[in-house]
Amino acid sequence: MKHICLLLVAALFFKTGISQQNYFTVAGQVLNEETRLPMQGASVFAQNTTLGTATDASGNFKLYLPNGGYDIAITFTGFTTETKRVSSADGNNNLEIFLKQKEKEMAEVSIVSTSEVKDGWDKYGTFFIDNFIGKTDNSSQCRILNPEALKFYFSKKRNRLKILSTEPVLIENKALGYNIRYALDSFTYEYNTDISFFTGSPLFEEQAADSLQQKKWELARQEAYKGSLLHFMRSLYNKQLKEEDFEVQFIVKQNDKERALPLRNFYAALNYNMDDSSHTVEIKPNQTEVGILYKKEKPAAGFINSHPGEPVDFQFSVLSFLPHNSIIIEQNGYYYEQNEIAISAYWTWDKVANLLPYDFNEKKTL
């Protein structure tokens, strides 16, 4: 199926008349680090997209990606996952990837295995679904197809739940029409702070259906896109925040109380800087706490019920930056470094059930 994704991209040039100038190529070779031999059948895909392929007998691969930025994930059973950042702005996206065996990682897991929870899925399965798949309306139409791949570990000393997976988590999302292979690095939940955190590499696959169902899915995807982090990043890149119903505020402390500071010029306050040569935008906010309002829609009822005190007339999210740090935004809404900003408030409500790939086209006509 990964090869089919690649063929679909190639076919797009002919079916829609889109110029190949709107795409760029990522190619390379995957090798075993120890033996230096090519690895056939390694999975190579752009994270959070529908675009992927597998290496041939010589370990070679080639991907055609819409212009923008991506994290390329390279996976092979029994080996650690490698990621490489690529961009249409780079002159050379020819990669040489060396994969390491998981011996050291497996040793670490065996040490932790003393805290493995027997019947972990029965005890924590619903909790994991709520905090990984989410509690949105779309969540009820999602299911994990291989729960047996999940291993649950609870540390009494740290009061922490950690979940690992022996293989990619297979998710069927009938609400948005995607099958997702989520290479889960880990999921952790800190009971002391009530904070969950997970990282991984998702690959999307379009589900097959008749034209009527495809139109329903496209409408559902458009709805999931509205007010999302992807929507915000693309709107910011294109300087279309007000036009897309976003407002930016700074969250400041005064007398030990937080208050929102409205901004007259969003782009000046964020120190918006477009690099014409790389077609990327850098933002470096004057304050570390940036409030994002999406005024076109109200928060979901489930969010309001579980988060008393949050605004009810608009969706309110917060981006927390490290002091004096900036992020780079590509034209498809991809941004980096993603681990250098924290997301809180409403955007944490939208989890995997509402996740859209970076190659999602919000301007697609139905």
Disulfide bonds with the S-S distance in Angstrom:
none
